[in-house]
Each structure stands twice: as structure tokens, then as C-alpha cells.
Amino acid sequence: MAIHRASEPKLYRWENIVAGEELGWVEGVISDFYIKTHAYAVDDYGDWYLKDSPFGGRIGHPTLLANDILRLFFLIYDVRPPFPGGLHAKNELEFLRPVKLGDKVIIRGKHTEKYERRGQNYRIVEGQAADEAGRPFIRMRAWETVGLASSTPVGQGTGKPSADVITGDVPAGALVVRKASKNVPVGAVLPSITKHTTLEQSIAFSGSVYGWVEGGAKAMRFSIHTDPEDARRRGARDAIVQGLCSAAYLSEVCTNFFGPLWLATGRLTTNFIRPVIVRDDITACAMVKRLEEEAGKTRIHLDVWCKNQNGELATVGRASAQVE
């Protein structure tokens, strides 16, 4: 097992990022420590992860490997202070099959694009986690700012929902549906879940880069996600919870609804429009948007969103999976 780093890392600067460059890669074995740490970080202690699953044995959470794809750039860039930072603006996840306790995984990715919009620089990373034969468990595409322009300060959001706006408003009297089926009505809502975020959970999620890999990092990484003082220096009132935590909350809602098919056919796109601050209460919600036929099966499409305790949207997006 190994972490493959550049022998001479480049400074993490906008001008040094190259579209098409392969990032470092990681080989590791899914461990009990890794699964339990993620369970604590996203407050999801489901039986599938800690006891047994329909797939035979314990599995990792659907979002278990997403953060490791996002931070592959740490392996070829020097991200020691002074680090310009950045915010995760948008993310796409495709779940293809569950990863099990004891599975060996290989995580690879590359920068596919860089661009400037409204005075802010962005990079796009695409990557996957697969087994030794190259069969993927999860694919991901992520948009992240490089630094923070004065026009996009931390705490005011850097992304916007699509033209088909998700408001997070639920019609009065909307039907609540707990399990996916071909007969689920458009406009029905799924049971929501609420998470109270903590600094300790944010540290568990963001602080140890590849610490689960044999020979991996052992010390905590200080950033806006783990160090309140660093976050305050960048304009936030406290440490910022990574956007992928909100994606994990929404994935839990979808797992409860779709069951095993979420881990084999699920897709989740999220726009992070307002940073989540530690100790925020985040409620993850979903509503049935439409049904469509796909390869002889039905795919249910959802509007998904997360709101904080003030009723403000933090994350909006789309999710879908097949039903039998």
C-alpha cells in the first residue's frame, strides 16, 4: 500500500495548475478505522457500515472515498502555509458499486480544466476509486476555487443554483414517501434528516489526509476546516465544514429511500452555495421531481437540498437512482 507523491511538489498557485495533468495516486485497504472515522464525521452509524449489509459483510458509506479524490492535488502540489485556500463550489458523484471492508482501492485523478469567472479562479478535478482490475466503485467531478477573490468572501457563497431553481420549499400537504417504487408520485417528499455539526467532526473529516493508508499522513492538517483561527483570518466566523459533508447527508437520505440500488446506480450533483459553519444544524431534504424509463427500468430523479438552522439554503442539487 502506498501514497505516490511528486518528488518535487509544485507551489500551489493558479499559474502552476495545468489542465490535463495527472495527480498523485493512492493505494489503500478499506479499514475498520476508516469506516468508523467517516461514520463519526458524517454522523451516520447505519448497520450496513458497522454490522452487515445486503451486499454481504460491512461496506463503506457511499461517500467514503469522495474526499480522497478531491484532495489528490495535495500529492503533487506544495500546500504548506501560506496556502491560498479555496472553496468547493460544485460536485458530481456517480456510485457504481459498494466498497467493502478489506477491499483494496486505487484512487486516481487529474485536473481537467481551469477557468476564471467573475474575478474568481476555478479548477476542475475528475477522478475515481477502483479496484486492482480498474473496476470503479465511485467516479467524481469537482469544481473548486483557487484562492478567494474579494468578490467571493467566505460566508457569502460562491455558487448559484441552475436555471431550474431549487427553493427548498415544500408544498403544504405534500405526501411523504419512505421507499422508492415505480409508483412514487411527483412532488412527494422524502423523510429529512438533521445533523448538528461540530468542530471535532470537521477535524475527523478534513484533518488527516490519507491517514487511513499504510504509511499515510499521521498528523492533522490545519485548514479553514480544522482551525477556527485560519477560517477567521479568511473572513468566516468559525471553521467551515467541507461541502462534501452536506453531500454525505444527502446521500444518507437517498440511501434510506433507494436502498441498495443507491450504491449501484446513484448519481448526486451538489452546488455548495453557502458555507456550513461548525455548530450549524443542517437539515437534508429531497423531493421527487420526475420519473423516466432507462434501459427497461425506472429512474427516479430528485431535487435535493440542505438548509441551516436559520432556514437558509446551504446546498442544492439533483439526485437519482434506478428502481426495480
Sequence and secondary structure as in RCSB ss.txt:
>XXXX:A:sequence
MAIHRASEPKLYRWENIVAGEELGWVEGVISDFYIKTHAYAVDDYGDWYLKDSPFGGRIGHPTLLANDILRLFFL
IYDVRPPFPGGLHAKNELEFLRPVKLGDKVIIRGKHTEKYERRGQNYRIVEGQAADEAGRPFIRMRAWETVGLAS
STPVGQGTGKPSADVITGDVPAGALVVRKASKNVPVGAVLPSITKHTTLEQSIAFSGSVYGWVEGGAKAMRFSIH
TDPEDARRRGARDAIVQGLCSAAYLSEVCTNFFGPLWLATGRLTTNFIRPVIVRDDITACAMVKRLEEEAGKTRI
HLDVWCKNQNGELATVGRASAQVE
>XXXX:A:secstr
 EEE  SS EE  GGG  TT B  EEEEE  HHHHHHHHHHHT   HHHHT  TTSS B  TTTTHHHHHGGGGG
TEE  SS     EEEEEEEE S  BTT EEEEEEEEEEEEEETTEEEEEEEEEEE TTS EEEEEEEEEESS  T
TS TTS S    SS       TT  B  S  TT  TT B   EEEE  HHHHHHHHSSTTTTSTT   S   STT
T HHHHHHTT SS EE HHHHHHHHHHHHHHHHGGGHHHH EEEEEE S EETT EEEEEEEEEEEEEETTEEEE
EEEEEEE TTS EEEEEEEEEEE 
